[in-house]
Amino acid sequence: MSLREQVTKSDFIQAMKSKDKLTKSVLVDIKGGIKNKEIELGKELSDVEVVAVITKCLKVTNELIEGYVNANYTEQADAEKLKLH
């Protein structure tokens, strides 16, 4: 099973069945990033490309946290921080 299939199918289904909202939220973000990159490239992503998308999602989350902290939105910053752990 490729990393893409694991993230977009297996892990997502498991998170939904266990009603794990945090994991589901993170996987939705990653699935969206994967889908956008696939549309951009016009092909299914390799494992290396999926890792690059996940890395980009982490970077975006860190940037969101920084923005929320700078704007004194502590609740939103804390919610985004949970996604990283």
PDB file with SEQRES, HELIX, SHEET and CRYST1 records, atoms N, CA, C and O in Angstrom:
SEQRES   1 A   85  MET SER LEU ARG GLU GLN VAL THR LYS SER ASP PHE ILE          
SEQRES   2 A   85  GLN ALA MET LYS SER LYS ASP LYS LEU THR LYS SER VAL          
SEQRES   3 A   85  LEU VAL ASP ILE LYS GLY GLY ILE LYS ASN LYS GLU ILE          
SEQRES   4 A   85  GLU LEU GLY LYS GLU LEU SER ASP VAL GLU VAL VAL ALA          
SEQRES   5 A   85  VAL ILE THR LYS CYS LEU LYS VAL THR ASN GLU LEU ILE          
SEQRES   6 A   85  GLU GLY TYR VAL ASN ALA ASN TYR THR GLU GLN ALA ASP          
SEQRES   7 A   85  ALA GLU LYS LEU LYS LEU HIS                                  
HELIX    1 AA1 LEU A    3  GLU A    5  1                                   3    
HELIX    2 AA2 GLN A    6  ASP A   11  3                                   6    
HELIX    3 AA3 PHE A   12  LYS A   17  1                                   6    
HELIX    4 AA4 LYS A   21  LEU A   41  1                                  21    
HELIX    5 AA5 ASP A   47  ASN A   70  1                                  24    
HELIX    6 AA6 THR A   74  LYS A   83  1                                  10    
CRYST1    1.000    1.000    1.000  90.00  90.00  90.00 P 1           1          
ATOM      1  N   MET A   1       0.853  -1.176   0.000  1.00  0.00           N  
ATOM      2  CA  MET A   1       0.000   0.000   0.000  1.00  0.00           C  
ATOM      3  C   MET A   1       0.897   1.237   0.000  1.00  0.00           C  
ATOM      4  O   MET A   1       1.830   1.343   0.796  1.00  0.00           O  
ATOM      5  N   SER A   2       0.604   2.155  -0.892  1.00  0.00           N  
ATOM      6  CA  SER A   2       1.395   3.378  -0.969  1.00  0.00           C  
ATOM      7  C   SER A   2       1.050   4.300   0.199  1.00  0.00           C  
ATOM      8  O   SER A   2       0.010   4.154   0.843  1.00  0.00           O  
ATOM      9  N   LEU A   3       1.930   5.232   0.451  1.00  0.00           N  
ATOM     10  CA  LEU A   3       1.710   6.207   1.519  1.00  0.00           C  
ATOM     11  C   LEU A   3       0.451   7.020   1.235  1.00  0.00           C  
ATOM     12  O   LEU A   3      -0.312   7.335   2.149  1.00  0.00           O  
ATOM     13  N   ARG A   4       0.239   7.356  -0.028  1.00  0.00           N  
ATOM     14  CA  ARG A   4      -0.950   8.117  -0.429  1.00  0.00           C  
ATOM     15  C   ARG A   4      -2.225   7.359  -0.059  1.00  0.00           C  
ATOM     16  O   ARG A   4      -3.147   7.934   0.520  1.00  0.00           O  
ATOM     17  N   GLU A   5      -2.274   6.085  -0.391  1.00  0.00           N  
ATOM     18  CA  GLU A   5      -3.455   5.271  -0.078  1.00  0.00           C  
ATOM     19  C   GLU A   5      -3.654   5.152   1.425  1.00  0.00           C  
ATOM     20  O   GLU A   5      -4.782   5.194   1.917  1.00  0.00           O  
ATOM     21  N   GLN A   6      -2.551   5.004   2.151  1.00  0.00           N  
ATOM     22  CA  GLN A   6      -2.651   4.868   3.598  1.00  0.00           C  
ATOM     23  C   GLN A   6      -3.245   6.128   4.218  1.00  0.00           C  
ATOM     24  O   GLN A   6      -4.138   6.051   5.061  1.00  0.00           O  
ATOM     25  N   VAL A   7      -2.744   7.286   3.796  1.00  0.00           N  
ATOM     26  CA  VAL A   7      -3.222   8.551   4.361  1.00  0.00           C  
ATOM     27  C   VAL A   7      -4.646   8.846   3.929  1.00  0.00           C  
ATOM     28  O   VAL A   7      -5.487   9.201   4.756  1.00  0.00           O  
ATOM     29  N   THR A   8      -4.924   8.700   2.637  1.00  0.00           N  
ATOM     30  CA  THR A   8      -6.230   9.120   2.121  1.00  0.00           C  
ATOM     31  C   THR A   8      -7.337   8.097   2.342  1.00  0.00           C  
ATOM     32  O   THR A   8      -8.518   8.438   2.270  1.00  0.00           O  
ATOM     33  N   LYS A   9      -6.975   6.873   2.603  1.00  0.00           N  
ATOM     34  CA  LYS A   9      -8.010   5.852   2.784  1.00  0.00           C  
ATOM     35  C   LYS A   9      -7.938   5.212   4.156  1.00  0.00           C  
ATOM     36  O   LYS A   9      -8.802   5.457   4.998  1.00  0.00           O  
ATOM     37  N   SER A  10      -6.926   4.397   4.395  1.00  0.00           N  
ATOM     38  CA  SER A  10      -6.855   3.592   5.621  1.00  0.00           C  
ATOM     39  C   SER A  10      -6.898   4.437   6.890  1.00  0.00           C  
ATOM     40  O   SER A  10      -7.747   4.225   7.756  1.00  0.00           O  
ATOM     41  N   ASP A  11      -5.980   5.393   6.995  1.00  0.00           N  
ATOM     42  CA  ASP A  11      -5.907   6.210   8.206  1.00  0.00           C  
ATOM     43  C   ASP A  11      -7.161   7.066   8.379  1.00  0.00           C  
ATOM     44  O   ASP A  11      -7.654   7.239   9.493  1.00  0.00           O  
ATOM     45  N   PHE A  12      -7.670   7.597   7.274  1.00  0.00           N  
ATOM     46  CA  PHE A  12      -8.853   8.443   7.332  1.00  0.00           C  
ATOM     47  C   PHE A  12     -10.071   7.643   7.805  1.00  0.00           C  
ATOM     48  O   PHE A  12     -10.830   8.107   8.657  1.00  0.00           O  
ATOM     49  N   ILE A  13     -10.249   6.465   7.261  1.00  0.00           N  
ATOM     50  CA  ILE A  13     -11.376   5.609   7.648  1.00  0.00           C  
ATOM     51  C   ILE A  13     -11.266   5.228   9.120  1.00  0.00           C  
ATOM     52  O   ILE A  13     -12.260   5.229   9.846  1.00  0.00           O  
ATOM     53  N   GLN A  14     -10.051   4.903   9.554  1.00  0.00           N  
ATOM     54  CA  GLN A  14      -9.829   4.537  10.952  1.00  0.00           C  
ATOM     55  C   GLN A  14     -10.164   5.716  11.877  1.00  0.00           C  
ATOM     56  O   GLN A  14     -10.782   5.522  12.924  1.00  0.00           O  
ATOM     57  N   ALA A  15      -9.764   6.920  11.502  1.00  0.00           N  
ATOM     58  CA  ALA A  15     -10.060   8.107  12.311  1.00  0.00           C  
ATOM     59  C   ALA A  15     -11.565   8.357  12.378  1.00  0.00           C  
ATOM     60  O   ALA A  15     -12.092   8.737  13.423  1.00  0.00           O  
ATOM     61  N   MET A  16     -12.246   8.143  11.267  1.00  0.00           N  
ATOM     62  CA  MET A  16     -13.699   8.343  11.256  1.00  0.00           C  
ATOM     63  C   MET A  16     -14.404   7.311  12.136  1.00  0.00           C  
ATOM     64  O   MET A  16     -15.316   7.648  12.890  1.00  0.00           O  
ATOM     65  N   LYS A  17     -13.976   6.057  12.035  1.00  0.00           N  
ATOM     66  CA  LYS A  17     -14.605   5.003  12.832  1.00  0.00           C  
ATOM     67  C   LYS A  17     -14.388   5.210  14.327  1.00  0.00           C  
ATOM     68  O   LYS A  17     -15.274   4.935  15.136  1.00  0.00           O  
ATOM     69  N   SER A  18     -13.196   5.700  14.688  1.00  0.00           N  
ATOM     70  CA  SER A  18     -12.891   5.912  16.101  1.00  0.00           C  
ATOM     71  C   SER A  18     -13.373   7.276  16.600  1.00  0.00           C  
ATOM     72  O   SER A  18     -13.217   7.606  17.776  1.00  0.00           O  
ATOM     73  N   LYS A  19     -13.964   8.068  15.689  1.00  0.00           N  
ATOM     74  CA  LYS A  19     -14.484   9.402  16.011  1.00  0.00           C  
ATOM     75  C   LYS A  19     -13.405  10.318  16.589  1.00  0.00           C  
ATOM     76  O   LYS A  19     -13.654  11.118  17.491  1.00  0.00           O  
ATOM     77  N   ASP A  20     -12.198  10.171  16.036  1.00  0.00           N  
ATOM     78  CA  ASP A  20     -11.064  10.986  16.439  1.00  0.00           C  
ATOM     79  C   ASP A  20     -11.062  12.258  15.589  1.00  0.00           C  
ATOM     80  O   ASP A  20     -10.527  12.276  14.480  1.00  0.00           O  
ATOM     81  N   LYS A  21     -11.665  13.314  16.121  1.00  0.00           N  
ATOM     82  CA  LYS A  21     -11.847  14.549  15.354  1.00  0.00           C  
ATOM     83  C   LYS A  21     -10.519  15.224  15.005  1.00  0.00           C  
ATOM     84  O   LYS A  21     -10.372  15.776  13.915  1.00  0.00           O  
ATOM     85  N   LEU A  22      -9.563  15.181  15.918  1.00  0.00           N  
ATOM     86  CA  LEU A  22      -8.282  15.833  15.674  1.00  0.00           C  
ATOM     87  C   LEU A  22      -7.526  15.150  14.535  1.00  0.00           C  
ATOM     88  O   LEU A  22      -7.048  15.816  13.617  1.00  0.00           O  
ATOM     89  N   THR A  23      -7.420  13.831  14.593  1.00  0.00           N  
ATOM     90  CA  THR A  23      -6.734  13.081  13.536  1.00  0.00           C  
ATOM     91  C   THR A  23      -7.458  13.262  12.210  1.00  0.00           C  
ATOM     92  O   THR A  23      -6.825  13.438  11.168  1.00  0.00           O  
ATOM     93  N   LYS A  24      -8.774  13.219  12.251  1.00  0.00           N  
ATOM     94  CA  LYS A  24      -9.559  13.407  11.025  1.00  0.00           C  
ATOM     95  C   LYS A  24      -9.293  14.782  10.427  1.00  0.00           C  
ATOM     96  O   LYS A  24      -9.143  14.914   9.212  1.00  0.00           O  
ATOM     97  N   SER A  25      -9.235  15.798  11.268  1.00  0.00           N  
ATOM     98  CA  SER A  25      -8.975  17.155  10.799  1.00  0.00           C  
ATOM     99  C   SER A  25      -7.606  17.264  10.126  1.00  0.00           C  
ATOM    100  O   SER A  25      -7.474  17.880   9.068  1.00  0.00           O  
ATOM    101  N   VAL A  26      -6.596  16.667  10.743  1.00  0.00           N  
ATOM    102  CA  VAL A  26      -5.248  16.681  10.165  1.00  0.00           C  
ATOM    103  C   VAL A  26      -5.234  15.947   8.828  1.00  0.00           C  
ATOM    104  O   VAL A  26      -4.634  16.419   7.862  1.00  0.00           O  
ATOM    105  N   LEU A  27      -5.891  14.799   8.774  1.00  0.00           N  
ATOM    106  CA  LEU A  27      -5.918  14.013   7.536  1.00  0.00           C  
ATOM    107  C   LEU A  27      -6.699  14.709   6.432  1.00  0.00           C  
ATOM    108  O   LEU A  27      -6.361  14.570   5.257  1.00  0.00           O  
ATOM    109  N   VAL A  28      -7.732  15.452   6.787  1.00  0.00           N  
ATOM    110  CA  VAL A  28      -8.478  16.219   5.782  1.00  0.00           C  
ATOM    111  C   VAL A  28      -7.561  17.272   5.157  1.00  0.00           C  
ATOM    112  O   VAL A  28      -7.567  17.468   3.942  1.00  0.00           O  
ATOM    113  N   ASP A  29      -6.777  17.944   5.994  1.00  0.00           N  
ATOM    114  CA  ASP A  29      -5.822  18.936   5.480  1.00  0.00           C  
ATOM    115  C   ASP A  29      -4.817  18.277   4.534  1.00  0.00           C  
ATOM    116  O   ASP A  29      -4.530  18.804   3.460  1.00  0.00           O  
ATOM    117  N   ILE A  30      -4.291  17.137   4.936  1.00  0.00           N  
ATOM    118  CA  ILE A  30      -3.296  16.436   4.119  1.00  0.00           C  
ATOM    119  C   ILE A  30      -3.931  15.921   2.832  1.00  0.00           C  
ATOM    120  O   ILE A  30      -3.343  16.037   1.757  1.00  0.00           O  
ATOM    121  N   LYS A  31      -5.140  15.347   2.941  1.00  0.00           N  
ATOM    122  CA  LYS A  31      -5.831  14.865   1.738  1.00  0.00           C  
ATOM    123  C   LYS A  31      -6.053  15.995   0.746  1.00  0.00           C  
ATOM    124  O   LYS A  31      -5.884  15.815  -0.459  1.00  0.00           O  
ATOM    125  N   GLY A  32      -6.433  17.159   1.256  1.00  0.00           N  
ATOM    126  CA  GLY A  32      -6.642  18.311   0.393  1.00  0.00           C  
ATOM    127  C   GLY A  32      -5.352  18.730  -0.300  1.00  0.00           C  
ATOM    128  O   GLY A  32      -5.351  19.055  -1.487  1.00  0.00           O  
ATOM    129  N   GLY A  33      -4.260  18.718   0.448  1.00  0.00           N  
ATOM    130  CA  GLY A  33      -2.968  19.059  -0.136  1.00  0.00           C  
ATOM    131  C   GLY A  33      -2.542  18.072  -1.203  1.00  0.00           C  
ATOM    132  O   GLY A  33      -2.007  18.456  -2.243  1.00  0.00           O  
ATOM    133  N   ILE A  34      -2.785  16.793  -0.936  1.00  0.00           N  
ATOM    134  CA  ILE A  34      -2.446  15.752  -1.916  1.00  0.00           C  
ATOM    135  C   ILE A  34      -3.285  15.929  -3.176  1.00  0.00           C  
ATOM    136  O   ILE A  34      -2.761  15.872  -4.289  1.00  0.00           O  
ATOM    137  N   LYS A  35      -4.575  16.141  -3.001  1.00  0.00           N  
ATOM    138  CA  LYS A  35      -5.471  16.294  -4.149  1.00  0.00           C  
ATOM    139  C   LYS A  35      -5.089  17.515  -4.983  1.00  0.00           C  
ATOM    140  O   LYS A  35      -5.065  17.448  -6.212  1.00  0.00           O  
ATOM    141  N   ASN A  36      -4.792  18.624  -4.319  1.00  0.00           N  
ATOM    142  CA  ASN A  36      -4.396  19.841  -5.040  1.00  0.00           C  
ATOM    143  C   ASN A  36      -3.120  19.622  -5.834  1.00  0.00           C  
ATOM    144  O   ASN A  36      -3.016  20.065  -6.978  1.00  0.00           O  
ATOM    145  N   LYS A  37      -2.150  18.944  -5.238  1.00  0.00           N  
ATOM    146  CA  LYS A  37      -0.884  18.691  -5.926  1.00  0.00           C  
ATOM    147  C   LYS A  37      -1.087  17.741  -7.096  1.00  0.00           C  
ATOM    148  O   LYS A  37      -0.464  17.910  -8.144  1.00  0.00           O  
ATOM    149  N   GLU A  38      -1.956  16.740  -6.930  1.00  0.00           N  
ATOM    150  CA  GLU A  38      -2.246  15.809  -8.026  1.00  0.00           C  
ATOM    151  C   GLU A  38      -2.900  16.535  -9.193  1.00  0.00           C  
ATOM    152  O   GLU A  38      -2.586  16.259 -10.350  1.00  0.00           O  
ATOM    153  N   ILE A  39      -3.801  17.454  -8.899  1.00  0.00           N  
ATOM    154  CA  ILE A  39      -4.447  18.234  -9.957  1.00  0.00           C  
ATOM    155  C   ILE A  39      -3.407  19.106 -10.651  1.00  0.00           C  
ATOM    156  O   ILE A  39      -3.394  19.216 -11.877  1.00  0.00           O  
ATOM    157  N   GLU A  40      -2.543  19.718  -9.861  1.00  0.00           N  
ATOM    158  CA  GLU A  40      -1.498  20.578 -10.426  1.00  0.00           C  
ATOM    159  C   GLU A  40      -0.559  19.798 -11.344  1.00  0.00           C  
ATOM    160  O   GLU A  40      -0.199  20.274 -12.421  1.00  0.00           O  
ATOM    161  N   LEU A  41      -0.161  18.588 -10.909  1.00  0.00           N  
ATOM    162  CA  LEU A  41       0.787  17.788 -11.686  1.00  0.00           C  
ATOM    163  C   LEU A  41       0.112  16.906 -12.729  1.00  0.00           C  
ATOM    164  O   LEU A  41       0.752  16.473 -13.687  1.00  0.00           O  
ATOM    165  N   GLY A  42      -1.178  16.641 -12.544  1.00  0.00           N  
ATOM    166  CA  GLY A  42      -1.903  15.807 -13.488  1.00  0.00           C  
ATOM    167  C   GLY A  42      -1.581  14.335 -13.372  1.00  0.00           C  
ATOM    168  O   GLY A  42      -1.712  13.590 -14.343  1.00  0.00           O  
ATOM    169  N   LYS A  43      -1.155  13.904 -12.176  1.00  0.00           N  
ATOM    170  CA  LYS A  43      -0.839  12.489 -11.969  1.00  0.00           C  
ATOM    171  C   LYS A  43      -0.964  12.147 -10.493  1.00  0.00           C  
ATOM    172  O   LYS A  43      -1.031  13.029  -9.638  1.00  0.00           O  
ATOM    173  N   GLU A  44      -0.994  10.842 -10.210  1.00  0.00           N  
ATOM    174  CA  GLU A  44      -1.009  10.380  -8.829  1.00  0.00           C  
ATOM    175  C   GLU A  44       0.384  10.560  -8.237  1.00  0.00           C  
ATOM    176  O   GLU A  44       1.388  10.292  -8.897  1.00  0.00           O  
ATOM    177  N   LEU A  45       0.438  11.016  -6.991  1.00  0.00           N  
ATOM    178  CA  LEU A  45       1.717  11.311  -6.364  1.00  0.00           C  
ATOM    179  C   LEU A  45       2.451  10.052  -5.909  1.00  0.00           C  
ATOM    180  O   LEU A  45       1.836   9.059  -5.520  1.00  0.00           O  
ATOM    181  N   SER A  46       3.767  10.119  -5.968  1.00  0.00           N  
ATOM    182  CA  SER A  46       4.616   9.056  -5.420  1.00  0.00           C  
ATOM    183  C   SER A  46       4.737   9.278  -3.912  1.00  0.00           C  
ATOM    184  O   SER A  46       4.307  10.308  -3.392  1.00  0.00           O  
ATOM    185  N   ASP A  47       5.326   8.301  -3.214  1.00  0.00           N  
ATOM    186  CA  ASP A  47       5.512   8.436  -1.772  1.00  0.00           C  
ATOM    187  C   ASP A  47       6.375   9.651  -1.432  1.00  0.00           C  
ATOM    188  O   ASP A  47       6.110  10.348  -0.453  1.00  0.00           O  
ATOM    189  N   VAL A  48       7.397   9.901  -2.230  1.00  0.00           N  
ATOM    190  CA  VAL A  48       8.278  11.054  -1.990  1.00  0.00           C  
ATOM    191  C   VAL A  48       7.492  12.354  -2.123  1.00  0.00           C  
ATOM    192  O   VAL A  48       7.664  13.274  -1.323  1.00  0.00           O  
ATOM    193  N   GLU A  49       6.639  12.427  -3.123  1.00  0.00           N  
ATOM    194  CA  GLU A  49       5.826  13.625  -3.334  1.00  0.00           C  
ATOM    195  C   GLU A  49       4.795  13.794  -2.216  1.00  0.00           C  
ATOM    196  O   GLU A  49       4.491  14.920  -1.823  1.00  0.00           O  
ATOM    197  N   VAL A  50       4.257  12.689  -1.703  1.00  0.00           N  
ATOM    198  CA  VAL A  50       3.304  12.750  -0.591  1.00  0.00           C  
ATOM    199  C   VAL A  50       4.005  13.289   0.654  1.00  0.00           C  
ATOM    200  O   VAL A  50       3.445  14.111   1.379  1.00  0.00           O  
ATOM    201  N   VAL A  51       5.225  12.828   0.899  1.00  0.00           N  
ATOM    202  CA  VAL A  51       5.992  13.333   2.039  1.00  0.00           C  
ATOM    203  C   VAL A  51       6.223  14.839   1.895  1.00  0.00           C  
ATOM    204  O   VAL A  51       6.151  15.575   2.880  1.00  0.00           O  
ATOM    205  N   ALA A  52       6.497  15.294   0.683  1.00  0.00           N  
ATOM    206  CA  ALA A  52       6.686  16.732   0.445  1.00  0.00           C  
ATOM    207  C   ALA A  52       5.404  17.507   0.748  1.00  0.00           C  
ATOM    208  O   ALA A  52       5.461  18.603   1.306  1.00  0.00           O  
ATOM    209  N   VAL A  53       4.261  16.950   0.387  1.00  0.00           N  
ATOM    210  CA  VAL A  53       2.980  17.605   0.672  1.00  0.00           C  
ATOM    211  C   VAL A  53       2.743  17.660   2.180  1.00  0.00           C  
ATOM    212  O   VAL A  53       2.304  18.685   2.700  1.00  0.00           O  
ATOM    213  N   ILE A  54       3.030  16.572   2.881  1.00  0.00           N  
ATOM    214  CA  ILE A  54       2.860  16.545   4.340  1.00  0.00           C  
ATOM    215  C   ILE A  54       3.774  17.584   4.987  1.00  0.00           C  
ATOM    216  O   ILE A  54       3.361  18.295   5.902  1.00  0.00           O  
ATOM    217  N   THR A  55       5.006  17.669   4.512  1.00  0.00           N  
ATOM    218  CA  THR A  55       5.948  18.661   5.032  1.00  0.00           C  
ATOM    219  C   THR A  55       5.418  20.074   4.821  1.00  0.00           C  
ATOM    220  O   THR A  55       5.534  20.925   5.703  1.00  0.00           O  
ATOM    221  N   LYS A  56       4.840  20.319   3.655  1.00  0.00           N  
ATOM    222  CA  LYS A  56       4.270  21.636   3.361  1.00  0.00           C  
ATOM    223  C   LYS A  56       3.095  21.917   4.298  1.00  0.00           C  
ATOM    224  O   LYS A  56       2.950  23.037   4.788  1.00  0.00           O  
ATOM    225  N   CYS A  57       2.263  20.921   4.548  1.00  0.00           N  
ATOM    226  CA  CYS A  57       1.131  21.098   5.467  1.00  0.00           C  
ATOM    227  C   CYS A  57       1.629  21.461   6.869  1.00  0.00           C  
ATOM    228  O   CYS A  57       1.035  22.303   7.542  1.00  0.00           O  
ATOM    229  N   LEU A  58       2.712  20.830   7.306  1.00  0.00           N  
ATOM    230  CA  LEU A  58       3.294  21.148   8.613  1.00  0.00           C  
ATOM    231  C   LEU A  58       3.803  22.585   8.643  1.00  0.00           C  
ATOM    232  O   LEU A  58       3.631  23.290   9.637  1.00  0.00           O  
ATOM    233  N   LYS A  59       4.419  23.007   7.567  1.00  0.00           N  
ATOM    234  CA  LYS A  59       4.930  24.372   7.480  1.00  0.00           C  
ATOM    235  C   LYS A  59       3.781  25.380   7.546  1.00  0.00           C  
ATOM    236  O   LYS A  59       3.872  26.391   8.242  1.00  0.00           O  
ATOM    237  N   VAL A  60       2.711  25.097   6.822  1.00  0.00           N  
ATOM    238  CA  VAL A  60       1.540  25.984   6.839  1.00  0.00           C  
ATOM    239  C   VAL A  60       0.947  26.058   8.239  1.00  0.00           C  
ATOM    240  O   VAL A  60       0.577  27.137   8.702  1.00  0.00           O  
ATOM    241  N   THR A  61       0.854  24.921   8.914  1.00  0.00           N  
ATOM    242  CA  THR A  61       0.318  24.887  10.276  1.00  0.00           C  
ATOM    243  C   THR A  61       1.195  25.723  11.204  1.00  0.00           C  
ATOM    244  O   THR A  61       0.678  26.481  12.025  1.00  0.00           O  
ATOM    245  N   ASN A  62       2.514  25.594  11.083  1.00  0.00           N  
ATOM    246  CA  ASN A  62       3.423  26.400  11.901  1.00  0.00           C  
ATOM    247  C   ASN A  62       3.248  27.892  11.621  1.00  0.00           C  
ATOM    248  O   ASN A  62       3.299  28.707  12.542  1.00  0.00           O  
ATOM    249  N   GLU A  63       3.045  28.246  10.363  1.00  0.00           N  
ATOM    250  CA  GLU A  63       2.828  29.646  10.002  1.00  0.00           C  
ATOM    251  C   GLU A  63       1.506  30.159  10.581  1.00  0.00           C  
ATOM    252  O   GLU A  63       1.422  31.303  11.029  1.00  0.00           O  
ATOM    253  N   LEU A  64       0.484  29.313  10.568  1.00  0.00           N  
ATOM    254  CA  LEU A  64      -0.795  29.694  11.168  1.00  0.00           C  
ATOM    255  C   LEU A  64      -0.639  29.946  12.660  1.00  0.00           C  
ATOM    256  O   LEU A  64      -1.160  30.927  13.191  1.00  0.00           O  
ATOM    257  N   ILE A  65       0.074  29.063  13.326  1.00  0.00           N  
ATOM    258  CA  ILE A  65       0.300  29.208  14.770  1.00  0.00           C  
ATOM    259  C   ILE A  65       1.003  30.537  15.046  1.00  0.00           C  
ATOM    260  O   ILE A  65       0.606  31.290  15.936  1.00  0.00           O  
ATOM    261  N   GLU A  66       2.039  30.809  14.279  1.00  0.00           N  
ATOM    262  CA  GLU A  66       2.781  32.057  14.455  1.00  0.00           C  
ATOM    263  C   GLU A  66       1.877  33.275  14.257  1.00  0.00           C  
ATOM    264  O   GLU A  66       1.938  34.232  15.028  1.00  0.00           O  
ATOM    265  N   GLY A  67       1.046  33.232  13.228  1.00  0.00           N  
ATOM    266  CA  GLY A  67       0.120  34.330  12.970  1.00  0.00           C  
ATOM    267  C   GLY A  67      -0.895  34.502  14.089  1.00  0.00           C  
ATOM    268  O   GLY A  67      -1.177  35.625  14.507  1.00  0.00           O  
ATOM    269  N   TYR A  68      -1.441  33.402  14.571  1.00  0.00           N  
ATOM    270  CA  TYR A  68      -2.403  33.474  15.669  1.00  0.00           C  
ATOM    271  C   TYR A  68      -1.761  34.017  16.937  1.00  0.00           C  
ATOM    272  O   TYR A  68      -2.363  34.829  17.639  1.00  0.00           O  
ATOM    273  N   VAL A  69      -0.547  33.576  17.235  1.00  0.00           N  
ATOM    274  CA  VAL A  69       0.152  34.052  18.428  1.00  0.00           C  
ATOM    275  C   VAL A  69       0.417  35.556  18.311  1.00  0.00           C  
ATOM    276  O   VAL A  69       0.198  36.304  19.263  1.00  0.00           O  
ATOM    277  N   ASN A  70       0.885  35.986  17.155  1.00  0.00           N  
ATOM    278  CA  ASN A  70       1.161  37.413  16.949  1.00  0.00           C  
ATOM    279  C   ASN A  70      -0.096  38.266  17.055  1.00  0.00           C  
ATOM    280  O   ASN A  70      -0.022  39.430  17.450  1.00  0.00           O  
ATOM    281  N   ALA A  71      -1.238  37.705  16.709  1.00  0.00           N  
ATOM    282  CA  ALA A  71      -2.506  38.442  16.772  1.00  0.00           C  
ATOM    283  C   ALA A  71      -3.247  38.204  18.096  1.00  0.00           C  
ATOM    284  O   ALA A  71      -4.382  38.650  18.264  1.00  0.00           O  
ATOM    285  N   ASN A  72      -2.607  37.510  19.022  1.00  0.00           N  
ATOM    286  CA  ASN A  72      -3.185  37.200  20.344  1.00  0.00           C  
ATOM    287  C   ASN A  72      -4.452  36.350  20.261  1.00  0.00           C  
ATOM    288  O   ASN A  72      -5.352  36.499  21.088  1.00  0.00           O  
ATOM    289  N   TYR A  73      -4.529  35.460  19.271  1.00  0.00           N  
ATOM    290  CA  TYR A  73      -5.632  34.499  19.186  1.00  0.00           C  
ATOM    291  C   TYR A  73      -5.152  33.181  19.779  1.00  0.00           C  
ATOM    292  O   TYR A  73      -4.818  32.242  19.057  1.00  0.00           O  
ATOM    293  N   THR A  74      -5.126  33.129  21.105  1.00  0.00           N  
ATOM    294  CA  THR A  74      -4.522  31.984  21.772  1.00  0.00           C  
ATOM    295  C   THR A  74      -5.318  30.694  21.582  1.00  0.00           C  
ATOM    296  O   THR A  74      -4.730  29.618  21.469  1.00  0.00           O  
ATOM    297  N   GLU A  75      -6.626  30.787  21.546  1.00  0.00           N  
ATOM    298  CA  GLU A  75      -7.437  29.573  21.369  1.00  0.00           C  
ATOM    299  C   GLU A  75      -7.159  28.920  20.023  1.00  0.00           C  
ATOM    300  O   GLU A  75      -6.987  27.703  19.941  1.00  0.00           O  
ATOM    301  N   GLN A  76      -7.117  29.726  18.971  1.00  0.00           N  
ATOM    302  CA  GLN A  76      -6.842  29.191  17.634  1.00  0.00           C  
ATOM    303  C   GLN A  76      -5.422  28.652  17.555  1.00  0.00           C  
ATOM    304  O   GLN A  76      -5.185  27.613  16.939  1.00  0.00           O  
ATOM    305  N   ALA A  77      -4.476  29.350  18.171  1.00  0.00           N  
ATOM    306  CA  ALA A  77      -3.082  28.888  18.184  1.00  0.00           C  
ATOM    307  C   ALA A  77      -2.976  27.555  18.898  1.00  0.00           C  
ATOM    308  O   ALA A  77      -2.281  26.653  18.430  1.00  0.00           O  
ATOM    309  N   ASP A  78      -3.658  27.420  20.026  1.00  0.00           N  
ATOM    310  CA  ASP A  78      -3.631  26.153  20.770  1.00  0.00           C  
ATOM    311  C   ASP A  78      -4.251  25.021  19.970  1.00  0.00           C  
ATOM    312  O   ASP A  78      -3.755  23.895  19.995  1.00  0.00           O  
ATOM    313  N   ALA A  79      -5.340  25.316  19.256  1.00  0.00           N  
ATOM    314  CA  ALA A  79      -5.990  24.294  18.433  1.00  0.00           C  
ATOM    315  C   ALA A  79      -5.059  23.819  17.320  1.00  0.00           C  
ATOM    316  O   ALA A  79      -4.999  22.624  17.029  1.00  0.00           O  
ATOM    317  N   GLU A  80      -4.340  24.741  16.704  1.00  0.00           N  
ATOM    318  CA  GLU A  80      -3.389  24.360  15.640  1.00  0.00           C  
ATOM    319  C   GLU A  80      -2.204  23.603  16.219  1.00  0.00           C  
ATOM    320  O   GLU A  80      -1.686  22.683  15.585  1.00  0.00           O  
ATOM    321  N   LYS A  81      -1.767  23.985  17.426  1.00  0.00           N  
ATOM    322  CA  LYS A  81      -0.646  23.292  18.077  1.00  0.00           C  
ATOM    323  C   LYS A  81      -0.988  21.828  18.336  1.00  0.00           C  
ATOM    324  O   LYS A  81      -0.119  20.960  18.247  1.00  0.00           O  
ATOM    325  N   LEU A  82      -2.240  21.555  18.653  1.00  0.00           N  
ATOM    326  CA  LEU A  82      -2.666  20.169  18.885  1.00  0.00           C  
ATOM    327  C   LEU A  82      -2.468  19.309  17.646  1.00  0.00           C  
ATOM    328  O   LEU A  82      -2.185  18.116  17.753  1.00  0.00           O  
ATOM    329  N   LYS A  83      -2.616  19.909  16.472  1.00  0.00           N  
ATOM    330  CA  LYS A  83      -2.452  19.166  15.224  1.00  0.00           C  
ATOM    331  C   LYS A  83      -1.016  18.668  15.039  1.00  0.00           C  
ATOM    332  O   LYS A  83      -0.783  17.677  14.346  1.00  0.00           O  
ATOM    333  N   LEU A  84      -0.066  19.354  15.654  1.00  0.00           N  
ATOM    334  CA  LEU A  84       1.332  18.983  15.485  1.00  0.00           C  
ATOM    335  C   LEU A  84       1.774  17.878  16.434  1.00  0.00           C  
ATOM    336  O   LEU A  84       2.861  17.323  16.268  1.00  0.00           O  
ATOM    337  N   HIS A  85       0.957  17.550  17.418  1.00  0.00           N  
ATOM    338  CA  HIS A  85       1.374  16.534  18.392  1.00  0.00           C  
ATOM    339  C   HIS A  85       0.678  15.239  18.221  1.00  0.00           C  
ATOM    340  O   HIS A  85       0.933  14.297  18.972  1.00  0.00           O  
TER     341      HIS A  85                                                      
END                                                                             
